[in-house]
Amino acid sequence: MTTTPEHDARVDNLKFSSVYPHYVTKIEKKGRTKEELHQVIEWLTGFNEKKLQELIEKQVTFKTFFEKANLNRNAHLIKGVICGYRIEDIETPLTREARYLDKLIDELAKGRKMEKILRE
């Protein structure tokens, strides 16, 4: 699936720090914890809590966030539809990586077991 250049540019320039509080709110409303959220983010990106906090404080864009990430070797196993896009069909790498994160957080909020979310 091809996303539009405008859509990809919005993802590139979106600040991770502006979206992160929404992730926290979403999962906490569903009874999950910030620690679980950080576990999911670390699984996908390799960022421990200290590095994650540093990136939030620096207000990095999603582009920079994913450029610095060491994407999990099993990230390609994340499949399904998120934000109206089938993840495995998204051609733009950065947009696909951002949707990987969205999908993992969605699964966490929906109560999926951590071992299923982490796809090990």
WOSULZI-V182796 format. One record per helix or strand. SS is the DSSP state (H for helix, E for strand). FROM is the first residue (numbers start at 1). LEN is the number of residues. If there is no record, write none. Layout:
# WOSULZI-V182796
[[SS:FROM:LEN] [SS:FROM:LEN]]
This chain:
# WOSULZI-V182796
[[H:5:9] [E:15:1] [H:16:14] [H:34:12] [H:49:9] [E:61:1] [H:62:7] [H:75:3] [E:81:2] [E:85:2] [H:87:3] [H:93:17] [H:114:4]]
